[in-house]
């Protein structure tokens, strides 16, 4: 059974600081997804990472994938309040459509 | 274009009643997924449709849960004899095809409360 672990589960940051969220998974995968969820809202797709060494950046967020280590990171640069949300990673095993989600990281950016 | 829509947005029901939750996927998306999100948790996969058939029902938690899809479009998730542990947000997603990049687009969810 595929397991996906995120850490930390809760993250309180000050504006302007940098931090990284980690996503470890337990089996071979060729697709990893990062989603953002605002309170009471649905999930918004942030990044799709498809290969070892893939790196994608959007604004203050950068995601990377190391398939050998079975690890993805979501790096936050110079955080701003608008980034406050819950961030989920999700993994699909190779050749499979089914996404398994981590428990999410609740990010709070304080002024 | 229109995204995934779900109805109702909120549903409060008494324990033991049946409920139906509806999902309208993005037009042209052949794959449709149902997930459940309990408070403070990640998403649990429930069922997947490719067209109108459901090759994977492995995530349905009990035989009280069923789902159907018609016309490669609308899907209905039915929960019979609801229990308090069924309280959760039920999210539907669709994608162009299962497999490949398979980027799933999520609807706003139905918040189900069983009293």
Contacts between the chains, C-beta under 8 A, distances in Angstrom:
chain1	res1	chain2	res2	distance
A	4	B	42	7.8
A	31	B	101	7.1
A	31	B	102	6.9
A	33	B	103	7.5
A	33	B	104	7.9
A	35	B	106	7.8
A	41	B	108	6.9
A	42	B	91	6.5
A	42	B	106	4.5
A	42	B	107	6.0
A	42	B	108	4.7
A	42	B	109	5.5
A	43	B	43	7.8
A	43	B	91	7.2
A	43	B	93	8.0
A	43	B	106	4.3
A	44	B	106	7.9
A	45	B	103	6.1
A	45	B	104	7.7
A	45	B	105	7.2
A	48	B	101	6.0
A	48	B	103	5.8
A	50	B	101	6.9
A	88	B	42	6.0
A	88	B	43	7.3
A	90	B	43	7.6
A	92	B	102	6.7
A	95	B	99	7.1
A	96	B	99	7.7
A	97	B	31	6.8
A	97	B	48	6.4
A	97	B	95	7.9
A	97	B	98	3.8
A	97	B	99	5.4
A	97	B	102	5.6
A	98	B	45	5.6
A	98	B	48	6.8
A	98	B	56	6.8
A	99	B	33	7.8
A	99	B	43	7.6
A	99	B	45	6.8
A	99	B	104	6.7
A	100	B	45	7.2
A	101	B	42	3.8
A	101	B	43	4.4
A	101	B	44	7.9
A	102	B	42	5.5
A	103	B	41	6.1
A	103	B	42	4.6
A	104	B	41	7.6
A	104	B	42	5.4
